[in-house]
Amino acid sequence: MCARFAAGVPGRGLRAVARDYRRIALAHPNVVPLLVTRPLATPLVLRPRGTLRPLEAVLTLLTRAGFTGADALHIYRALFGLLHGHVLNELQELVDNPDETDDLLRLGLHRLPITEFPLLRSLATTLATYGGAAELETGLDILTGLTATLAPIP
């Protein structure tokens, strides 16, 4: 395990990247679905340099922490896969009737047949109390835990 990663140095940096990405994505909710469904289909060298700077910054953070370039690239891809999926999930957490106090009614789950969707209906309170920031932190905990198991450069 990379000691500097275990100590949290790149973990803090990755969390900052993730939190900033989430903040910007929520401020511009139409951007992430566009990025995910219509990625730039051009070689890296032909892309606008601004689109490459986040990649370079994360690779720099991770290689300075002792990861190989290849491992850093794997971590970057896992991080942005998590971020894209997380933000897409968070953006679709829509409430049917925000003024309703009963979670089942608030989310409109009462319209689902109980015999067909018993689990979904039973999770109304959990669904209604979705916390995007907390969910992201849980995902980052998982990612940084997995990443810490990669071997550092000898």
Buried (B, 14 or more C-beta within 10 A) or exposed (E): EBEBBBEEBBBEBBBEBBBEBBEEBBEEEEEBBEBBEEEEEEEEEEEEEEEEEBBEEBBEBBBEBBBBEEBBBBBBEBBBEBBBEBBBBBBEEEBEEEEBEEBBBBBBBBEBEEEEEEEEBEBBEEBBEEEBEEBBBEBBEEBBEEBBEBEBEE
